[in-house]
């Protein structure tokens, strides 16, 4: 089925002007396509016997979109919840897609006078602590990789997992690394979300593992990818995920709980827990646009919270200790003060009862 021109124009704008990644653009496309199909049902523009996935949206134009109001958007959210069984996170993404689309129509191409999505709220999402590997589990995972008898896969896979565990890279960032992304010293250039280039600083373990891998990486004409598959091509995201799952399973970790992205959580957690990294520095390291995204890692270190509370100079003071400190104080004066307090309290109660 053909897409509406207004949708194609928006997606082109997001990818070429705003620089959104192909994956993000694909999500916008899916979300808006779903919304347009819903509109046709709501406005009675489709026959009842046509299935949702078969609804043609090619006739959606600005005249139909100009009819959209906030009630339509709330109804769409209800439809996603009750008919599509979308969770809060999925609906939240669709809210972001709608707000972006209507902002483009209103502020960028001036096809709408008023933005109907301006007041559309995001669903409340329960905050969850990130799942991560402990230090011992991380060491065990690296040990498992080091036992691979195939030298090429051992050094390549060890390098990949070392980068995940030390730098907190996203899967897409790691798979896009080229040979010349490594400066030969202690930095790596990666392409993050929104096609934004950022510099990743490497520690000794990362530098050593990259150099070890480069010594055996085959030289392939016109192939600049750092990490190569068995066929000597750039490793795909799926290939990397499959490789990580294999080692997680061999390490005795549940692959339904732990994944490639959990290695990113692990890097962030270990840096925050053991490296005294402040939240702003961690934000830069992870490439988060908003510090609020990074703050999930500030709630995971219970031991740090215990130490903070116990570091209070009053943390070990007991009633007996306070009494000892007051031995040099004139007790009669203290007694008089307490008598005054008592009399004041009785006087206040009497006044209250007489009201």
JOQUILIN-V145337 format. One record per helix or strand of 2 or more residues. SS is the DSSP state (a for helix, b for strand). FROM is the first residue (numbers start at 0). TO is the last residue. If there is no record, write none. Layout:
ss:SS from:FROM to:TO
ss:SS from:FROM to:TO
This chain:
ss:a from:4 to:16
ss:a from:21 to:41
ss:a from:51 to:53
ss:a from:61 to:64
ss:a from:69 to:81
ss:a from:87 to:107
ss:a from:134 to:145
ss:a from:150 to:166
ss:a from:170 to:174
ss:a from:178 to:180
ss:b from:186 to:190
ss:a from:192 to:194
ss:b from:196 to:200
ss:a from:203 to:215
ss:a from:236 to:249
ss:a from:259 to:273
ss:a from:278 to:285
ss:a from:290 to:298
ss:a from:301 to:309
ss:a from:318 to:324
ss:a from:330 to:353
